[in-house]
Amino acid sequence: MDLLIFLIILPLFTAFALGVINYFFESFVFPIIIGSSLVHLFLTIRVASLAFGSPIGYYLGGWDSSIGIALLMDPLAAVMSILISSLFFLAVIYSIKYIKDYILKYYILLFLLLTGTMGMVMTGDIFNLYVFFEITSIASYSLAAIKKEDGGVEGPFRYLMIGSFSGLFLLLGIIVIYFSLGTLNMAQIALGFGSLDSFIQVSILALMTIGFGTKFALVPLHTWLPDSYPKAPAPFNLLSSGIVVKSFIYALIRIIYTLFGIDLLKEIGFSAILVYWGVLTFIIGHTLAYQQDNIKKLLGYSTIAHIGYITVGFGILSHKGIVGALYHLINHGIMKGALFLTLGIFIYYFNTHKIEDLKSLGYILPMSGVFFVIASLSMVGLPPFNGFISKWLIIEGAIESGYILAAFMIPIGSYISLTYYLKIFRMLYSKPEDGMKAKRVDWRLNTPALILTMCCVLLGILPQFPLHLLEKVPSFLLNSQKYITVFLGGS
C-alpha cells in the first residue's frame, strides 16, 4: 500500500524542507510544521485502521523480497504508529509556545525523530532497522543537548557514548545474521533461523538484547537515561519517554518473537530471564526514584521502572501478558507525557526543577496541579485510572504463567512509587503564602496536558475499545508464520 511509505517520507521531507521554507517564506514555517504533523496523524490513523483488519505489506519500487526495502504494518505496528503520531502532534502544539531558542534546529530534529521511530516500527529488514535506529538515536542525542546550559551537555554526552555502545552490539548481531543466512529480510531470516547452530542463535539473542536493552534502559544498562532528562526541553522528555524508548522495546520484541518464536525462547529459558530482569528493573528504578530531589531525574527513574513492568508482560510470552504489556506501554506514554508536559508548565512559569520548588504551585496553577496528581496516581496504578488496568493484566498474565513472585512484586513496586509521588503532592499543596493568586496558563501548553490527563481517566474507566484492538496483536506475535506469510506473500 503506497500510503505506508508516506508515513516515513512526509516527516523526512518536512525536516529537510524547513530550512528552505524558513529562508524564503519564514511566515509559513509554523503552518507547515502544524500541517505536516496533523496530516501525518490522519494518515497514520487511516493506514492503521486498515492494518487492524488485514496486515499491509509493501516493497519499495516493486523489488523482490530478497533485495527490496520492505515495510509492514500489522496490528502491533498499527498500535505503535498511532501512539507515536499522536504524542508527536501534541508535542508540536506544546512546543510552539514552549520553545523559544534554536527553533528551526529543534523542529528539524523533531521531524527526523518522527522519521526514525516510524521507520523502526514499520521496517521489515534488519539493516534498515539499524538505519532508523541510528536516525532516532542521533536526533535524540541532539534534542537532549539542544539547551546549551551549564551542565546541559554532560548527560547527553553520556547518552551518546552509551548509545554508540549499544549500536555496536546491534550491528554485530546484524552482521552475524547476514553471514549466517545471507539475507536481511526478517521474514526470510525467520524461515531459516531454526537451521542455525544453537550457539549462533544464543549469540544473536544476546547481542540484540544488549543492543536494544541499553536503549530502553534495562537495569544495569540504564545509567544514561535519568541524566539525559533534566536539561532537555519538556516536549522532548515526552517524546523520549513516550515514543523513543518504546520504539526500541518494540524493535526487540519484534525480533525475538519473529526470529526465535515462543517455543525456542521458552526452551532456552529466555522467558524467565526477561520476566525477572523486568522485576529487577522496576524495583531498582522505583528505589532510585525515591532518592531523587530533581523532578525530571525522578521521572526518569520512574520511566526505567515502568520499562520493567512492560518487560515482565512481554517476557511472559502469553496472550494476556502481551495485551497487558502493550496496554501499559500505551498507558505509560500517556501518563508520563501528562507528567512531563505539566512539569514543563511549572518550569515555564516558575523555573521549577526540584521538589521543593513546587511549593504551593497546586494553588497558583490549579489545573496543572490536578493534571499532575491524576497522572501520578495513574502511574502508581490506582483505580480507576489506566495504569491500574494494564498492571492488573500483567499480574494476571504472570500468575497464569506461573510467575507468582513477579506478580507479587508488581504491587510492591507500585507502593514504592506512591511514596515518592506523595512527597511531591505534599509540596505541591503546601500552605500558600498570603497574596498568592491563581495564574492563567497559555492554551498551547494547557491543551496537550489536558488531553493526556483525560486519557488517563478514560482509558481506565472505559478500557473496552483499546483492549478490543489490542486483542488482535498477540495471535500475530505468538505465531510468527503470520508475519512471514504477509511479507513473503505481499500485501
Order of alpha helices (4+ residues) and beta strands (2+ residues): alpha-alpha-beta-beta-alpha-alpha-alpha-alpha-alpha-alpha-alpha-alpha-alpha-alpha-alpha-alpha-alpha-alpha-alpha-alpha-alpha-alpha-alpha-alpha-alpha
